[in-house]
């Protein structure tokens, strides 16, 4: 297996509105779509579309939404045999996308019955993957997966944008953490991104990568700090762009691309995803 992903899937209701929402205001709905999504699920679909063999570890609800998301992953080449079905509504999100900028506001819901624990990690799965990619959806399972993957000498990448204890543990444990811009700044207290990454770096960190939204991305690899500008497109919806970035990052990394090329490819792929609605809709 090339990539095993552990974490979030979601059934997204994407609602387009004319302008950014304002408290107390009213706006007409321009369009409403139901689309599959979720951080790790989107990254795995991107990896599969780029030709990598992928497997998903996570929980789906035993409702129509859960069945649809599971079927979408399977149809896109993601092995879902290590996932489970639970008697609960699938994780869902309502995403408001403003027509002016393509920016989005996300409201999400996750039933406690969908939680997975460390004993739900299939034996030997992460040890047999080239890359293990995870978020903080299943804390105990994720920490165990990092430990097993690192012990087996595997690449570990992340999708974290919070500053909680689990997110911090995943970043510190991964070999190639990929973070939102504010995370290393908050973790180190440094005001400058390059300084923050250098302060955060541990001996096992091969690359530390940061997504910068419309400004592109940055990376500390070895002793060199790289930046790469975003590819400018006519933005329709930014939902899932960071997850697509990570899928392209993993593909370019496994292909052996140089750091600056990894960023360039990931930026371009993420930009392409912004030209269409939803996360897994391309």
URDA-V520867 format. One record per residue. N is the residue number from 1. RES is the residue in three letters. OMEGA is omega as a letter, one per 30 degrees, with the letter a starting at -180 (999 if undefined). NEAR is the number of other C-alpha atoms within 10 Angstrom. D_LAST is the distance of its C-alpha to the last C-alpha in whole Angstrom. Layout:
BEGIN
n=(N | N)
res=(RES | RES)
omega=(OMEGA | OMEGA)
near=(NEAR | NEAR)
d_last=(D_LAST | D_LAST)
END
This chain:
BEGIN
n=(1 | 2 | 3 | 4 | 5 | 6 | 7 | 8 | 9 | 10 | 11 | 12 | 13 | 14 | 15 | 16 | 17 | 18 | 19 | 20 | 21 | 22 | 23 | 24 | 25 | 26 | 27 | 28 | 29 | 30 | 31 | 32 | 33 | 34 | 35 | 36 | 37 | 38 | 39 | 40 | 41 | 42 | 43 | 44 | 45 | 46 | 47 | 48 | 49 | 50 | 51 | 52 | 53 | 54 | 55 | 56 | 57 | 58 | 59 | 60 | 61 | 62 | 63 | 64 | 65 | 66 | 67 | 68 | 69 | 70 | 71 | 72 | 73 | 74 | 75 | 76 | 77 | 78 | 79 | 80 | 81 | 82 | 83 | 84 | 85 | 86 | 87 | 88 | 89 | 90 | 91 | 92 | 93 | 94 | 95 | 96 | 97 | 98 | 99 | 100 | 101 | 102 | 103 | 104 | 105 | 106 | 107 | 108 | 109 | 110 | 111 | 112 | 113 | 114 | 115 | 116 | 117 | 118 | 119 | 120 | 121 | 122 | 123 | 124 | 125 | 126 | 127 | 128 | 129 | 130 | 131 | 132 | 133 | 134 | 135 | 136 | 137 | 138 | 139 | 140 | 141 | 142 | 143 | 144 | 145 | 146 | 147 | 148 | 149 | 150 | 151 | 152 | 153 | 154 | 155 | 156 | 157 | 158 | 159 | 160 | 161 | 162 | 163 | 164 | 165 | 166 | 167 | 168 | 169 | 170 | 171 | 172 | 173 | 174 | 175 | 176 | 177 | 178 | 179 | 180 | 181 | 182 | 183 | 184 | 185 | 186 | 187 | 188 | 189 | 190 | 191 | 192 | 193 | 194 | 195 | 196 | 197 | 198 | 199 | 200 | 201 | 202 | 203 | 204 | 205 | 206 | 207 | 208 | 209 | 210 | 211 | 212 | 213 | 214 | 215 | 216 | 217 | 218 | 219 | 220 | 221 | 222 | 223 | 224 | 225 | 226 | 227 | 228 | 229 | 230 | 231 | 232 | 233 | 234 | 235 | 236 | 237 | 238 | 239 | 240 | 241 | 242 | 243 | 244 | 245 | 246 | 247 | 248 | 249 | 250 | 251 | 252 | 253 | 254 | 255 | 256 | 257 | 258 | 259 | 260 | 261 | 262 | 263 | 264 | 265 | 266 | 267 | 268 | 269 | 270 | 271 | 272 | 273 | 274 | 275 | 276 | 277 | 278 | 279 | 280 | 281 | 282)
res=(UNK | UNK | UNK | UNK | UNK | UNK | UNK | UNK | UNK | UNK | UNK | UNK | UNK | UNK | UNK | UNK | UNK | UNK | UNK | UNK | UNK | UNK | UNK | UNK | UNK | UNK | UNK | UNK | UNK | UNK | UNK | UNK | UNK | UNK | UNK | UNK | UNK | UNK | UNK | UNK | UNK | UNK | UNK | UNK | UNK | UNK | UNK | UNK | UNK | UNK | UNK | UNK | UNK | UNK | UNK | UNK | UNK | UNK | UNK | UNK | UNK | UNK | UNK | UNK | UNK | UNK | UNK | UNK | UNK | UNK | UNK | UNK | UNK | UNK | UNK | UNK | UNK | UNK | UNK | UNK | UNK | UNK | UNK | UNK | UNK | UNK | UNK | UNK | UNK | UNK | UNK | UNK | UNK | UNK | UNK | UNK | UNK | UNK | UNK | UNK | UNK | UNK | UNK | UNK | UNK | UNK | UNK | UNK | UNK | UNK | UNK | UNK | UNK | UNK | UNK | UNK | UNK | UNK | UNK | UNK | UNK | UNK | UNK | UNK | UNK | UNK | UNK | UNK | UNK | UNK | UNK | UNK | UNK | UNK | UNK | UNK | UNK | UNK | UNK | UNK | UNK | UNK | UNK | UNK | UNK | UNK | UNK | UNK | UNK | UNK | UNK | UNK | UNK | UNK | UNK | UNK | UNK | UNK | UNK | UNK | UNK | UNK | UNK | UNK | UNK | UNK | UNK | UNK | UNK | UNK | UNK | UNK | UNK | UNK | UNK | UNK | UNK | UNK | UNK | UNK | UNK | UNK | UNK | UNK | UNK | UNK | UNK | UNK | UNK | UNK | UNK | UNK | UNK | UNK | UNK | UNK | UNK | UNK | UNK | UNK | UNK | UNK | UNK | UNK | UNK | UNK | UNK | UNK | UNK | UNK | UNK | UNK | UNK | UNK | UNK | UNK | UNK | UNK | UNK | UNK | UNK | UNK | UNK | UNK | UNK | UNK | UNK | UNK | UNK | UNK | UNK | UNK | UNK | UNK | UNK | UNK | UNK | UNK | UNK | UNK | UNK | UNK | UNK | UNK | UNK | UNK | UNK | UNK | UNK | UNK | UNK | UNK | UNK | UNK | UNK | UNK | UNK | UNK | UNK | UNK | UNK | UNK | UNK | UNK | UNK | UNK | UNK | UNK | UNK | UNK | UNK | UNK | UNK | UNK | UNK | UNK | UNK | UNK | UNK | UNK | UNK | UNK)
omega=(l | a | l | l | a | l | a | l | a | l | a | l | a | a | l | l | a | a | l | a | l | a | l | a | l | l | l | l | a | l | l | l | l | a | l | l | a | a | a | l | l | l | a | l | l | l | a | l | l | l | l | l | a | l | a | l | a | a | l | l | l | l | a | l | l | l | l | a | l | l | l | l | a | a | a | l | l | l | a | a | l | l | a | l | a | l | a | l | l | l | a | l | l | a | l | a | l | a | a | a | a | l | a | l | a | l | a | a | a | a | a | a | l | a | l | a | a | a | l | l | a | a | l | a | a | l | a | a | l | l | l | a | a | l | a | a | a | a | a | l | a | l | l | a | l | a | a | a | l | l | l | l | a | l | l | l | a | l | a | l | l | a | a | a | a | l | l | l | a | l | a | a | a | l | a | a | l | a | l | a | a | a | l | l | a | a | a | a | l | a | a | a | a | l | l | l | l | l | a | a | l | a | a | l | l | l | l | a | a | l | a | l | a | l | l | a | l | a | l | l | a | l | a | l | a | l | l | a | l | l | a | a | l | a | l | a | a | a | l | a | l | l | l | l | a | l | l | l | a | a | a | l | a | l | l | a | l | a | a | l | l | l | a | a | a | l | a | a | l | l | l | a | a | a | a | a | l | a | l | a | a | 999)
near=(16 | 18 | 28 | 26 | 27 | 30 | 23 | 23 | 26 | 27 | 26 | 26 | 20 | 25 | 20 | 23 | 20 | 15 | 16 | 17 | 15 | 8 | 5 | 5 | 6 | 8 | 11 | 9 | 11 | 12 | 10 | 13 | 12 | 15 | 20 | 26 | 29 | 22 | 27 | 30 | 31 | 28 | 31 | 33 | 30 | 29 | 26 | 22 | 17 | 13 | 12 | 20 | 18 | 26 | 29 | 27 | 26 | 24 | 26 | 27 | 24 | 15 | 14 | 12 | 21 | 24 | 15 | 17 | 25 | 26 | 14 | 18 | 24 | 16 | 11 | 16 | 18 | 26 | 20 | 17 | 10 | 16 | 18 | 17 | 16 | 16 | 12 | 17 | 20 | 27 | 24 | 22 | 21 | 17 | 22 | 24 | 28 | 20 | 17 | 12 | 15 | 23 | 18 | 20 | 14 | 13 | 11 | 12 | 13 | 16 | 14 | 10 | 13 | 21 | 16 | 21 | 13 | 14 | 10 | 15 | 20 | 12 | 10 | 11 | 17 | 28 | 19 | 16 | 22 | 19 | 26 | 31 | 31 | 30 | 23 | 24 | 22 | 20 | 21 | 16 | 22 | 26 | 21 | 15 | 24 | 27 | 16 | 18 | 25 | 19 | 10 | 15 | 12 | 19 | 23 | 30 | 28 | 27 | 23 | 22 | 18 | 16 | 14 | 12 | 10 | 19 | 23 | 17 | 16 | 25 | 26 | 17 | 21 | 28 | 26 | 24 | 24 | 27 | 23 | 18 | 17 | 16 | 23 | 29 | 19 | 13 | 16 | 16 | 12 | 15 | 12 | 11 | 20 | 19 | 16 | 18 | 25 | 18 | 15 | 17 | 18 | 14 | 7 | 12 | 19 | 16 | 22 | 25 | 28 | 23 | 25 | 19 | 17 | 13 | 14 | 21 | 22 | 24 | 25 | 22 | 20 | 14 | 8 | 11 | 19 | 15 | 19 | 21 | 16 | 20 | 17 | 14 | 12 | 12 | 18 | 20 | 24 | 24 | 28 | 24 | 26 | 27 | 26 | 31 | 28 | 32 | 28 | 27 | 28 | 28 | 24 | 21 | 18 | 16 | 10 | 11 | 14 | 12 | 23 | 15 | 15 | 22 | 30 | 21 | 19 | 28 | 30 | 19 | 21 | 26 | 25 | 20 | 27 | 24 | 17 | 18 | 22 | 26 | 29 | 27 | 13 | 13)
d_last=(23 | 21 | 20 | 21 | 19 | 22 | 21 | 19 | 16 | 16 | 16 | 15 | 16 | 15 | 18 | 18 | 21 | 23 | 24 | 24 | 26 | 30 | 32 | 34 | 32 | 31 | 28 | 26 | 23 | 21 | 18 | 17 | 14 | 14 | 11 | 11 | 11 | 14 | 15 | 16 | 13 | 10 | 12 | 13 | 10 | 9 | 12 | 12 | 9 | 12 | 15 | 16 | 18 | 17 | 19 | 19 | 22 | 22 | 23 | 22 | 24 | 25 | 24 | 22 | 19 | 20 | 20 | 16 | 15 | 17 | 16 | 12 | 13 | 15 | 13 | 11 | 14 | 15 | 19 | 20 | 23 | 25 | 23 | 25 | 26 | 28 | 30 | 28 | 25 | 22 | 21 | 20 | 19 | 19 | 17 | 19 | 17 | 20 | 19 | 21 | 19 | 16 | 18 | 18 | 20 | 20 | 22 | 22 | 24 | 25 | 28 | 30 | 30 | 27 | 28 | 29 | 32 | 33 | 34 | 31 | 30 | 30 | 33 | 32 | 28 | 27 | 30 | 29 | 25 | 25 | 23 | 23 | 21 | 22 | 22 | 25 | 24 | 27 | 30 | 32 | 30 | 28 | 31 | 32 | 29 | 30 | 33 | 33 | 30 | 32 | 35 | 34 | 33 | 29 | 26 | 26 | 23 | 22 | 20 | 23 | 24 | 27 | 30 | 32 | 34 | 31 | 28 | 31 | 32 | 29 | 29 | 32 | 32 | 28 | 29 | 26 | 25 | 22 | 23 | 23 | 25 | 28 | 28 | 30 | 32 | 33 | 34 | 37 | 38 | 37 | 36 | 35 | 32 | 33 | 36 | 34 | 32 | 36 | 37 | 35 | 35 | 36 | 37 | 35 | 32 | 31 | 28 | 27 | 24 | 24 | 21 | 22 | 19 | 20 | 22 | 20 | 22 | 25 | 26 | 30 | 30 | 34 | 36 | 34 | 32 | 29 | 27 | 24 | 23 | 19 | 17 | 18 | 15 | 15 | 14 | 12 | 12 | 13 | 12 | 11 | 11 | 14 | 13 | 10 | 13 | 15 | 13 | 14 | 17 | 18 | 17 | 19 | 22 | 22 | 22 | 25 | 24 | 26 | 26 | 25 | 23 | 21 | 20 | 19 | 17 | 15 | 16 | 14 | 11 | 11 | 12 | 9 | 7 | 10 | 9 | 7 | 8 | 8 | 8 | 6 | 4 | 0)
END
